[in-house]
Amino acid sequence: MNPQESSHNRIYRSRLKISFVAVIYLLSILFDFLQSRYLPLYLNLDWTLIFVFYIGWSTDAVKGAATGTVFGITQDFLLGTLLGINGGVKTLIGYSASYLSNVLNPDLEGILRFCLVAGVTFINNLLVFKSQYMLSGFAGEIPVLTLLASSLITGIAADLLFRILDRIHTSPKKFLD
């Protein structure tokens, strides 16, 4: 294989990778926006968190954190929450997911992946909920059961979606390199 073909293939693959992330970005925004308008809170999946966790799990910490920042700030803007809360929390999730994929088995599947994503979603929900109330000056009870139900549903959806995305990309650690 000559060097020009190798360079051309690398550029073509990087465009596909960027387009893949762009499609995920647009889908997460669209899904989050639509469900926030038409579904009750306990049925809302955090699509942005699912995709940030997947990208963080599949890449290095810097890409995971950058993805979390962009996806989270966009989510704040579209959902009308205080700008920066989701951005900060999603940045930590993208970074942490990358770190966890290095510590844990990167091919984690099934009930363990469900528990991991559901736990991360619950922590995300608590942090976002509590931050909004603290920064807006309101005091109120945390709807733990609603947040827990949302976390469990997000964990189930994430495991199913990760299976589909893993089929699309045979080597998840290399798809954004």
Secondary structure per residue as TSV (DSSP state, phi and psi in degrees):
chain	resnum	aa	ss	phi	psi
A	1	M	-	360.0	129.8
A	2	N	-	-81.5	161.5
A	3	P	H	-63.3	-31.7
A	4	Q	H	-66.3	-40.8
A	5	E	H	-64.0	-42.4
A	6	S	H	-61.3	-44.3
A	7	S	H	-64.7	-42.6
A	8	H	H	-62.3	-44.9
A	9	N	H	-63.0	-39.2
A	10	R	H	-64.2	-42.9
A	11	I	H	-65.1	-43.2
A	12	Y	H	-62.6	-44.3
A	13	R	H	-65.7	-37.0
A	14	S	H	-66.5	-35.4
A	15	R	H	-65.4	-40.0
A	16	L	H	-63.5	-39.3
A	17	K	H	-66.6	-43.0
A	18	I	H	-65.4	-39.2
A	19	S	H	-67.2	-34.1
A	20	F	H	-62.6	-45.6
A	21	V	H	-66.1	-37.7
A	22	A	H	-64.1	-41.1
A	23	V	H	-64.8	-42.9
A	24	I	H	-61.2	-42.6
A	25	Y	H	-59.6	-50.9
A	26	L	H	-64.6	-40.2
A	27	L	H	-64.5	-41.9
A	28	S	H	-64.4	-40.1
A	29	I	H	-65.2	-46.7
A	30	L	H	-61.9	-47.7
A	31	F	H	-63.6	-44.3
A	32	D	H	-62.3	-42.4
A	33	F	H	-65.3	-47.9
A	34	L	H	-65.5	-44.9
A	35	Q	H	-71.7	-28.5
A	36	S	H	-67.6	-24.3
A	37	R	H	-87.8	-29.7
A	38	Y	H	-119.9	-10.1
A	39	L	S	-116.8	150.8
A	40	P	-	-66.2	158.8
A	41	L	G	-56.3	-40.4
A	42	Y	G	-72.7	-13.4
A	43	L	G	-98.2	-1.0
A	44	N	-	-77.0	120.0
A	45	L	-	-84.9	143.7
A	46	D	-	-92.3	82.8
A	47	W	H	-60.9	-37.3
A	48	T	H	-61.9	-43.7
A	49	L	H	-63.4	-42.2
A	50	I	H	-58.6	-48.4
A	51	F	H	-71.1	-37.6
A	52	V	H	-63.7	-42.3
A	53	F	H	-63.6	-43.0
A	54	Y	H	-63.5	-46.2
A	55	I	H	-66.5	-41.5
A	56	G	H	-62.4	-41.0
A	57	W	H	-65.5	-33.1
A	58	S	H	-93.3	-7.4
A	59	T	S	-132.4	-166.3
A	60	D	-	-85.0	173.7
A	61	A	H	-65.2	-36.7
A	62	V	H	-66.6	-45.2
A	63	K	H	-66.6	-38.0
A	64	G	H	-63.9	-43.2
A	65	A	H	-68.3	-41.9
A	66	A	H	-63.8	-42.1
A	67	T	H	-62.4	-43.5
A	68	G	H	-60.5	-40.4
A	69	T	H	-63.8	-50.7
A	70	V	H	-65.1	-48.0
A	71	F	H	-64.0	-41.5
A	72	G	H	-68.8	-42.7
A	73	I	H	-66.4	-38.0
A	74	T	H	-64.1	-40.4
A	75	Q	H	-62.5	-42.5
A	76	D	H	-58.7	-46.5
A	77	F	H	-62.4	-46.8
A	78	L	H	-73.7	-33.1
A	79	L	H	-90.0	-6.7
A	80	G	T	76.4	23.8
A	81	T	-	-88.0	173.4
A	82	L	-	-61.5	125.5
A	83	L	T	-64.5	123.6
A	84	G	T	111.4	-19.3
A	85	I	H	-66.4	-55.3
A	86	N	H	-65.1	-35.1
A	87	G	H	-59.4	-45.6
A	88	G	H	-67.2	-43.9
A	89	V	H	-68.3	-42.5
A	90	K	H	-67.9	-30.7
A	91	T	H	-61.9	-45.6
A	92	L	H	-63.3	-37.6
A	93	I	H	-68.1	-44.5
A	94	G	H	-60.7	-43.0
A	95	Y	H	-66.0	-47.0
A	96	S	H	-65.1	-37.2
A	97	A	H	-62.7	-40.4
A	98	S	H	-64.5	-43.8
A	99	Y	H	-62.7	-45.0
A	100	L	H	-64.1	-33.8
A	101	S	H	-68.5	-23.8
A	102	N	H	-81.7	-30.9
A	103	V	H	-83.7	-44.9
A	104	L	S	-91.0	177.0
A	105	N	-	-67.3	119.9
A	106	P	T	-66.7	-16.7
A	107	D	T	-96.6	26.6
A	108	L	-	-57.3	130.5
A	109	E	-	-140.1	169.4
A	110	G	T	70.3	-136.9
A	111	I	H	-65.1	-32.8
A	112	L	H	-68.3	-42.1
A	113	R	H	-67.3	-40.5
A	114	F	H	-58.7	-47.9
A	115	C	H	-62.5	-40.6
A	116	L	H	-64.2	-47.9
A	117	V	H	-69.2	-40.1
A	118	A	H	-63.4	-40.8
A	119	G	H	-65.0	-44.0
A	120	V	H	-63.7	-39.9
A	121	T	H	-64.4	-40.9
A	122	F	H	-63.7	-43.4
A	123	I	H	-63.7	-42.5
A	124	N	H	-58.5	-48.0
A	125	N	H	-61.3	-42.9
A	126	L	H	-63.6	-45.6
A	127	L	H	-63.8	-44.3
A	128	V	H	-66.8	-45.8
A	129	F	H	-61.8	-49.9
A	130	K	H	-66.1	-40.0
A	131	S	H	-63.0	-41.3
A	132	Q	H	-62.4	-42.6
A	133	Y	H	-71.2	-37.1
A	134	M	H	-68.2	-43.1
A	135	L	H	-75.7	-27.4
A	136	S	H	-88.4	-9.4
A	137	G	T	87.8	5.7
A	138	F	-	-94.2	148.6
A	139	A	-	-114.9	140.8
A	140	G	-	-170.1	166.8
A	141	E	-	-77.8	148.5
A	142	I	-	-84.4	123.7
A	143	P	-	-76.8	78.6
A	144	V	H	-59.6	-43.5
A	145	L	H	-65.2	-39.0
A	146	T	H	-65.0	-43.8
A	147	L	H	-66.8	-36.8
A	148	L	H	-66.8	-43.5
A	149	A	H	-61.5	-44.3
A	150	S	H	-62.2	-38.2
A	151	S	H	-67.3	-41.0
A	152	L	H	-66.0	-42.9
A	153	I	H	-65.9	-40.1
A	154	T	H	-65.0	-38.7
A	155	G	H	-62.2	-42.0
A	156	I	H	-65.2	-48.1
A	157	A	H	-62.5	-39.1
A	158	A	H	-63.6	-44.4
A	159	D	H	-61.3	-42.8
A	160	L	H	-65.3	-44.3
A	161	L	H	-66.5	-38.4
A	162	F	H	-62.4	-37.0
A	163	R	H	-62.5	-42.0
A	164	I	H	-66.7	-47.1
A	165	L	H	-65.7	-33.6
A	166	D	H	-67.4	-30.9
A	167	R	H	-69.5	-35.7
A	168	I	H	-68.3	-42.3
A	169	H	-	-112.5	111.4
A	170	T	S	-66.9	-31.0
A	171	S	-	-124.6	89.8
A	172	P	G	-58.0	-29.1
A	173	K	G	-70.2	-17.0
A	174	K	G	-107.5	-1.2
A	175	F	T	-75.5	-16.3
A	176	L	T	-114.4	8.7
A	177	D	-	-73.8	360.0
